Amino acid sequence: MASIRKGDQVKVIAGKDKGVEGKVIEVLSDSDRVIVEGVNRVKKHRRATQAGAEGGIITAEAPIHVSNVMLVVDVDGEKTTTRVGYRRDKVEKTRPDGSTYEAERSVRVATKTGKEI
């Protein structure tokens, strides 16, 4: 589930909005769903409340399953979809007392290009 994150550019690969690209607004990790800008728009009827919320018919994005989207990356000026892999990179960290030590950090990698996302 961590392969798609908030702010990623994704393309819908299945469902009624197949082929549409958009930016991930929110990731719902507990239900394996994402909300993508301009995708799976639904109309909701909202009642006006005393708190000042305006009533009427509101169009909003509904969540879609994460398996129905694929990450979009830029390859030589052309946008293409790719799977997400992970790589462990060695880094040098510093302790508060000034001493250093070697550690590893996990990096998301586009499998088509091998480049860091």
KOLLUM-948646 format. One record per residue: x, y, z of N, C-alpha, C, O in turn. Coordinates in nm, 4 decimals. Each point is the difference from the previous one (the first is absolute). Example, Ala and Ser with C-alpha at 12.3 -4.5 7.8 and 13.67 -1.06 7.14 Angstrom:
# residues 2
n_x, n_y, n_z, ca_x, ca_y, ca_z, c_x, c_y, c_z, o_x, o_y, o_z
1.3190, -0.5690, 0.7800, -0.0890, 0.1190, 0.0000, 0.0900, 0.1200, 0.0000, 0.1036, -0.0019, 0.0665
-0.1386, 0.1069, -0.1385, 0.0820, 0.1190, 0.0060, -0.0770, 0.1090, 0.0730, 0.0509, 0.1108, 0.0169
***
This chain:
# residues 117
n_x, n_y, n_z, ca_x, ca_y, ca_z, c_x, c_y, c_z, o_x, o_y, o_z
0.0821, -0.1197, 0.0000, -0.0821, 0.1197, 0.0000, 0.0865, 0.1260, 0.0000, -0.0425, 0.1036, -0.0512
0.1594, -0.1106, 0.1062, 0.0841, 0.1191, 0.0098, 0.0598, 0.0393, -0.1350, 0.0721, 0.0993, -0.0093
-0.1017, -0.1768, -0.0955, 0.0584, 0.0332, -0.1296, -0.0615, 0.1259, -0.0602, 0.0673, 0.0704, -0.0753
-0.1927, -0.0402, 0.1062, -0.0647, 0.1228, -0.0465, -0.0128, 0.0940, 0.1196, -0.0500, -0.0386, 0.1056
0.0956, 0.1621, -0.1236, -0.0030, 0.0979, 0.1095, -0.0735, 0.1260, -0.0425, -0.0236, 0.0231, -0.1186
-0.0120, 0.0571, 0.2163, -0.0671, 0.1271, -0.0253, 0.0901, 0.0875, -0.0868, 0.1196, 0.0127, 0.0264
-0.1783, 0.0477, -0.1306, 0.0755, 0.0875, -0.0882, 0.0531, -0.0688, -0.1244, 0.0458, 0.0677, -0.0920
-0.0505, -0.2009, 0.0863, 0.0468, -0.0736, -0.1181, -0.0927, 0.0226, -0.1180, -0.1206, 0.0171, 0.0174
0.1770, -0.0169, -0.1378, -0.0780, 0.0064, -0.1235, -0.0293, -0.1438, -0.0395, 0.0927, -0.0792, -0.0172
-0.2214, 0.0437, 0.0023, -0.0384, -0.1369, -0.0312, -0.0934, -0.0038, -0.1204, -0.0600, 0.1008, -0.0372
0.0489, -0.2193, -0.0228, -0.0903, -0.0225, -0.1115, -0.0933, -0.1138, 0.0389, 0.0446, -0.1012, 0.0541
-0.1749, 0.1171, -0.0815, -0.0974, -0.1036, 0.0310, 0.0103, -0.1072, -0.1085, -0.0071, 0.0303, -0.1191
0.0240, -0.1565, 0.1614, 0.0188, -0.1090, -0.0957, -0.1209, -0.0921, -0.0082, -0.0015, -0.0915, -0.0824
-0.1006, 0.1136, 0.1662, -0.1203, -0.0835, -0.0038, -0.1175, 0.0791, 0.0539, 0.0165, 0.0889, 0.0835
-0.1350, -0.1220, -0.1317, -0.1217, 0.0643, 0.0489, -0.0556, 0.1004, -0.0988, 0.0475, 0.0109, -0.1131
-0.1491, 0.0627, 0.1572, -0.0695, 0.0924, -0.0904, 0.0847, 0.1191, -0.0423, -0.0278, 0.0612, -0.1032
0.1292, -0.0275, 0.1795, 0.0881, 0.1126, -0.0327, 0.1341, -0.0462, -0.0564, 0.0998, 0.0708, 0.0132
-0.0959, -0.1882, -0.0756, 0.1239, -0.0558, -0.0532, 0.0668, 0.0974, -0.0969, -0.0646, 0.0552, -0.0891
0.1961, -0.0350, 0.1083, 0.0769, 0.0874, -0.0873, 0.0164, 0.1412, 0.0519, 0.0795, 0.0763, -0.0549
-0.1519, -0.0391, 0.1587, 0.0064, 0.1362, 0.0538, 0.1194, 0.0120, 0.0946, 0.0242, -0.0879, 0.0827
0.0500, 0.1979, -0.0960, 0.1119, 0.0273, 0.0904, -0.0411, 0.1053, 0.1007, -0.0799, 0.0886, -0.0302
0.1353, -0.0989, 0.1508, -0.0289, 0.0983, 0.1034, 0.0981, -0.0102, 0.1140, 0.0817, -0.0919, 0.0060
-0.0907, 0.1875, 0.0845, 0.0875, 0.0074, 0.1159, -0.0701, -0.0627, 0.1200, -0.1197, 0.0215, 0.0191
0.1917, -0.0981, 0.0617, -0.0575, -0.0636, 0.1179, -0.0222, 0.1067, 0.1073, 0.0936, 0.0669, 0.0438
-0.2207, -0.0526, -0.0025, -0.0358, 0.0980, 0.1028, 0.0186, -0.0590, 0.1392, 0.0494, 0.0665, 0.0911
-0.0902, -0.1936, -0.0763, 0.0024, -0.0635, 0.1316, 0.0189, -0.1500, -0.0168, -0.0486, -0.0590, -0.0965
0.1200, -0.0029, 0.1916, 0.0185, -0.1448, 0.0025, -0.0699, -0.0535, 0.1231, 0.0286, 0.0422, 0.1121
-0.1218, -0.1367, -0.1335, -0.0722, -0.0640, 0.1104, 0.0602, -0.1383, 0.0198, -0.0481, -0.0972, -0.0582
0.1528, 0.0872, 0.1396, 0.0767, -0.1237, 0.0111, -0.0775, -0.1122, 0.0680, 0.0261, -0.1172, -0.0268
-0.1204, 0.1503, 0.1137, -0.0752, -0.1048, 0.0689, -0.0899, -0.0788, -0.0949, -0.0261, -0.1179, 0.0241
-0.0217, 0.1807, -0.1314, -0.0882, -0.0680, -0.0954, 0.0663, -0.0188, -0.1371, -0.0679, -0.0376, -0.0955
0.1996, 0.0629, 0.0838, 0.0754, -0.0137, -0.1253, -0.0623, 0.0793, -0.1141, -0.0110, -0.0504, -0.1118
-0.0296, 0.1729, 0.1388, -0.0620, 0.0843, -0.1014, 0.0702, 0.1345, -0.0080, 0.0650, 0.0438, 0.0949
-0.0796, 0.0213, -0.2105, 0.0562, 0.1336, -0.0200, -0.1076, 0.0897, -0.0592, -0.0905, -0.0470, -0.0690
0.1013, 0.1767, 0.0966, -0.0882, 0.0994, -0.0604, 0.0856, 0.0779, -0.0991, 0.0993, 0.0628, 0.0367
-0.1408, -0.0686, -0.1650, 0.0757, 0.0629, -0.1074, -0.0797, 0.1182, -0.0532, -0.1214, -0.0088, -0.0186
0.1911, 0.1201, -0.0059, -0.0608, 0.1228, -0.0479, -0.0657, -0.0214, -0.1367, 0.0660, -0.0414, -0.0953
-0.1957, 0.0698, 0.0865, -0.0725, -0.0091, -0.1253, -0.0432, -0.1398, -0.0405, -0.0481, -0.0190, -0.1117
0.0637, -0.0795, 0.1993, -0.0338, -0.1383, -0.0312, -0.1086, -0.0491, 0.0944, 0.0005, 0.0332, 0.1185
-0.0949, -0.1134, -0.1718, -0.1085, -0.0601, 0.0773, -0.0818, 0.1070, 0.0728, -0.0225, -0.0087, 0.1207
-0.0211, 0.1087, -0.1957, -0.0784, 0.1085, 0.0587, -0.1440, -0.0450, 0.0219, -0.0625, -0.0583, -0.0885
0.0112, 0.0864, 0.2081, -0.1369, -0.0370, 0.0364, -0.0733, 0.1234, 0.0502, 0.0624, 0.0948, 0.0476
-0.1945, -0.0960, -0.0584, -0.0810, 0.1118, 0.0493, -0.0588, -0.0375, 0.1350, -0.0552, -0.1087, 0.0172
0.0678, 0.2000, 0.0782, -0.0549, -0.0213, 0.1329, -0.1007, 0.1097, 0.0288, 0.0230, 0.1168, -0.0311
-0.1351, -0.1554, 0.0910, -0.1013, 0.0974, 0.0393, 0.0275, 0.0384, 0.1446, -0.0029, -0.0844, 0.0895
0.0295, 0.2125, -0.0679, 0.0359, 0.0461, 0.1331, -0.1050, 0.0978, 0.0500, -0.0427, 0.0896, -0.0728
0.0019, -0.1073, 0.1968, -0.0978, 0.0872, 0.0628, 0.0713, 0.1221, 0.0586, 0.1106, -0.0114, 0.0529
-0.1741, 0.1270, -0.0627, 0.0553, 0.1208, 0.0609, -0.0096, -0.0133, 0.1516, -0.1029, -0.0423, 0.0527
0.2095, 0.0782, 0.0166, 0.0010, -0.0110, 0.1460, 0.0040, 0.1378, 0.0638, 0.0258, 0.1010, -0.0654
-0.0519, -0.1006, 0.1936, -0.0011, 0.1253, 0.0739, 0.1415, 0.0560, 0.0153, 0.0173, 0.1200, 0.0215
0.0836, -0.2065, -0.0327, 0.1391, 0.0412, 0.0150, 0.0483, 0.0811, -0.1196, 0.1105, 0.0542, 0.0029
-0.1916, -0.0450, -0.1080, 0.0364, 0.0824, -0.1146, 0.0379, -0.0785, -0.1239, 0.0296, 0.0592, -0.1038
-0.0299, -0.1923, 0.1128, 0.0310, -0.0799, -0.1185, -0.1144, 0.0135, -0.0994, -0.1170, -0.0165, 0.0345
0.1534, 0.0467, -0.1583, -0.1006, 0.0222, -0.1021, -0.0552, -0.1333, -0.0499, 0.0746, -0.0968, -0.0149
-0.2017, 0.0920, -0.0101, -0.0631, -0.1215, -0.0484, -0.0016, -0.0055, -0.1510, 0.0347, 0.0973, -0.0668
-0.0753, -0.2119, 0.0126, -0.0108, -0.0162, -0.1439, 0.0668, -0.1272, -0.0462, 0.0352, -0.0864, 0.0804
-0.0180, 0.0757, -0.2110, 0.0649, -0.1173, -0.0576, 0.1475, 0.0326, -0.0207, 0.0342, 0.0938, -0.0719
0.0520, -0.1713, 0.1350, 0.1445, 0.0234, -0.0026, 0.0673, -0.1147, -0.0739, -0.0285, -0.1166, 0.0270
0.1173, 0.1491, -0.1198, 0.0763, -0.1011, -0.0725, 0.1368, -0.0136, 0.0663, 0.0708, 0.0989, 0.0193
-0.0342, -0.2232, 0.0156, 0.1281, -0.0249, 0.0669, 0.0599, -0.1303, -0.0510, -0.0693, -0.0834, -0.0582
0.2006, 0.0674, 0.0812, 0.0682, -0.1225, -0.0388, -0.0233, -0.1077, 0.1051, 0.0074, 0.0265, 0.1200
-0.0359, -0.1488, -0.1660, -0.0162, -0.1148, 0.0891, 0.1264, -0.0856, -0.0100, 0.0696, 0.0046, -0.1014
-0.0397, -0.0821, 0.2049, 0.1211, -0.0830, -0.0041, -0.0104, -0.1144, -0.1009, -0.1085, -0.0527, -0.0245
0.2234, 0.0145, -0.0340, 0.0080, -0.1181, -0.0857, 0.1106, -0.0893, 0.0535, 0.0902, 0.0467, 0.0696
-0.0972, -0.1743, -0.1020, 0.0977, -0.0950, 0.0524, 0.1379, 0.0276, -0.0589, 0.0126, 0.0355, -0.1172
0.0898, -0.0523, 0.1992, 0.1373, 0.0316, -0.0393, 0.0476, -0.0895, -0.1148, 0.0907, 0.0386, -0.0738
-0.1498, -0.1570, 0.0576, 0.0411, -0.0894, -0.1087, -0.0474, 0.0506, -0.1360, 0.0464, -0.0487, -0.1031
-0.1374, 0.1450, 0.1014, -0.0513, 0.0547, -0.1251, 0.0776, 0.1217, -0.0488, -0.0383, 0.0609, -0.1000
0.1464, -0.0241, 0.1681, 0.0823, 0.1131, -0.0431, 0.1449, -0.0442, -0.0142, 0.0443, -0.0953, 0.0641
0.0290, 0.1674, -0.1504, 0.1410, -0.0284, -0.0224, 0.0771, 0.1315, -0.0016, -0.0484, 0.1003, -0.0523
0.1656, -0.1012, 0.1085, 0.0828, 0.1193, 0.0098, 0.0468, 0.0458, -0.1374, 0.0357, -0.0824, -0.0843
-0.0358, 0.2140, 0.0613, 0.0461, 0.0575, -0.1265, 0.1351, 0.0676, 0.0244, 0.0141, 0.0815, 0.0912
0.0860, -0.1168, -0.1749, 0.1325, 0.0621, 0.0092, 0.0372, 0.0583, -0.1355, -0.0577, -0.0363, -0.1025
0.1548, 0.1271, 0.1032, 0.0463, 0.0656, -0.1224, 0.1260, -0.0705, -0.0499, 0.1018, -0.0021, 0.0692
-0.1088, -0.0559, -0.1903, 0.1141, -0.0685, -0.0603, 0.0335, 0.0701, -0.1309, -0.0766, -0.0079, -0.0960
0.1896, 0.0758, 0.0916, 0.0459, 0.0721, -0.1197, -0.1067, 0.0953, -0.0531, -0.0231, 0.0063, -0.1207
-0.0418, 0.0675, 0.2100, -0.1010, 0.0978, -0.0389, -0.1355, -0.0603, -0.0321, -0.0917, 0.0722, -0.0392
0.0772, -0.2023, 0.0550, -0.1260, -0.0671, -0.0289, -0.0531, -0.0646, 0.1277, 0.0745, -0.0661, 0.0724
-0.2037, 0.0854, -0.0452, -0.0601, -0.0573, 0.1201, -0.0348, -0.1465, -0.0249, -0.0571, -0.0343, -0.1036
0.0915, -0.0514, 0.1988, -0.0305, -0.1419, -0.0101, -0.0323, -0.0553, 0.1379, 0.0439, 0.0541, 0.1015
-0.1210, -0.1625, -0.0985, -0.0350, -0.0617, 0.1282, 0.1069, -0.1009, 0.0380, 0.0668, -0.0572, -0.0861
-0.0516, 0.0361, 0.2170, 0.1007, -0.0931, 0.0488, -0.0434, -0.0590, 0.1329, -0.0839, 0.0557, 0.0709
0.1424, -0.1686, -0.0395, -0.0183, -0.0580, 0.1326, 0.1007, 0.0643, 0.0933, 0.0926, 0.0684, -0.0434
-0.1126, -0.0916, 0.1732, 0.0880, 0.0602, 0.0994, 0.0777, -0.1102, 0.0700, -0.0582, -0.0972, 0.0482
0.1901, 0.1128, -0.0429, 0.0853, -0.0923, 0.0727, 0.0713, 0.0757, 0.1107, -0.0158, 0.1212, 0.0142
0.0938, -0.1934, 0.0633, 0.0725, 0.0613, 0.1102, 0.1455, -0.0406, -0.0046, 0.0335, -0.1102, -0.0436
0.0535, 0.2001, 0.0891, 0.1427, -0.0250, 0.0050, 0.0510, 0.0514, 0.1344, -0.0474, 0.1018, 0.0504
0.1437, -0.1723, 0.0068, 0.0596, 0.0436, 0.1259, 0.1319, 0.0700, -0.0301, 0.0906, -0.0610, -0.0568
-0.0786, 0.1884, 0.0941, 0.1218, 0.0771, -0.0210, 0.0728, 0.0193, 0.1319, -0.0615, 0.0246, 0.1037
0.1931, -0.0362, -0.1094, 0.0800, 0.0252, 0.1198, 0.0194, 0.1504, 0.0153, 0.0352, 0.0696, -0.0953
-0.0589, -0.0206, 0.2169, 0.0186, 0.1422, 0.0304, 0.0820, 0.0121, 0.1274, 0.0059, -0.0921, 0.0815
0.0568, 0.2073, -0.0662, 0.0775, 0.0259, 0.1208, -0.0760, 0.0996, 0.0855, -0.0340, 0.1091, -0.0456
0.0074, -0.1475, 0.1708, -0.0760, 0.0857, 0.0900, 0.0898, 0.0494, 0.1126, 0.1026, -0.0608, 0.0306
-0.1425, 0.1717, 0.0305, 0.0774, 0.0601, 0.1073, -0.0789, -0.0047, 0.1298, -0.1188, 0.0324, 0.0029
0.1841, -0.0720, 0.1021, -0.0627, -0.0017, 0.1323, 0.0096, 0.1397, 0.0617, 0.0789, 0.0825, -0.0461
-0.1590, -0.0552, 0.1506, 0.0065, 0.1325, 0.0643, 0.1378, 0.0343, 0.0564, 0.0353, 0.1175, 0.0103
0.0440, -0.2211, 0.0268, 0.1333, 0.0285, 0.0550, 0.1045, 0.0257, -0.1096, 0.1159, 0.0283, 0.0307
-0.1562, -0.0380, -0.1587, 0.0899, 0.0310, -0.1103, 0.0577, -0.1215, -0.0699, 0.0558, 0.0130, -0.1089
-0.0677, -0.1306, 0.1684, 0.0531, -0.1204, -0.0640, -0.0925, -0.0434, -0.1139, -0.1187, 0.0326, 0.0002
0.1730, -0.1056, -0.0966, -0.0792, -0.0425, -0.1155, -0.0112, -0.1520, -0.0018, 0.0816, -0.0708, 0.0591
-0.1853, 0.0221, -0.1287, -0.0199, -0.1435, -0.0169, -0.0698, -0.0245, -0.1322, -0.0639, 0.0897, -0.0550
0.0763, -0.2122, 0.0039, -0.0600, -0.0354, -0.1268, -0.1361, -0.0652, 0.0237, -0.0154, -0.0834, 0.0891
-0.0828, 0.1226, -0.1702, -0.1343, -0.0562, 0.0103, -0.0548, -0.0199, -0.1410, 0.0638, 0.0373, -0.0984
-0.1823, -0.0964, 0.0900, -0.0646, -0.0196, -0.1288, -0.1328, 0.0723, -0.0012, -0.0670, 0.0109, 0.1026
0.0289, 0.0392, -0.2209, -0.1311, 0.0612, -0.0136, -0.0667, -0.0578, -0.1230, 0.0658, -0.0294, -0.0997
-0.1973, 0.0131, 0.1075, -0.0773, -0.0577, -0.1077, -0.0409, 0.1105, -0.0973, -0.0450, 0.1068, 0.0415
0.0611, -0.1336, -0.1717, -0.0272, 0.0991, -0.1033, -0.0978, -0.0601, -0.1007, 0.0170, -0.1142, -0.0428
-0.1205, 0.1916, 0.0046, -0.0914, -0.0456, -0.1053, 0.0681, 0.0153, -0.1351, 0.0639, 0.1016, -0.0274
-0.0782, -0.2041, -0.0573, 0.0667, -0.0014, -0.1297, -0.1011, -0.0378, -0.1076, -0.0800, -0.0915, 0.0192
0.0834, 0.1623, -0.1336, -0.0826, -0.0360, -0.1152, 0.0636, -0.1200, -0.0666, 0.1165, 0.0072, -0.0391
-0.1895, -0.1187, 0.0244, 0.0589, -0.1224, -0.0541, 0.0362, 0.0138, -0.1475, 0.0930, -0.0669, -0.0450
-0.1617, 0.1503, -0.0318, 0.0320, 0.0171, -0.1421, 0.1334, 0.0708, -0.0208, 0.0765, -0.0355, -0.0897
-0.0491, 0.1352, 0.1725, 0.1202, 0.0811, -0.0193, 0.1110, -0.0320, 0.1006, 0.1178, 0.0226, -0.0279
-0.1549, -0.0743, 0.1429, 0.0977, -0.0246, 0.1061, 0.0369, 0.1255, 0.0768, 0.0873, -0.0033, 0.0867
-0.1539, 0.1149, -0.1182, 0.0298, 0.1267, 0.0649, -0.0849, 0.0188, 0.1250, -0.1098, -0.0546, 0.0112
0.1625, 0.1327, 0.0823, -0.0718, 0.0306, 0.1235, -0.1201, 0.0898, -0.0279, 0.0067, 0.0912, -0.0824
-0.1146, -0.1183, 0.1513, -0.1225, 0.0799, -0.0186, 0.0013, 0.1152, 0.0999, -0.0932, 0.0804, 0.0026
***
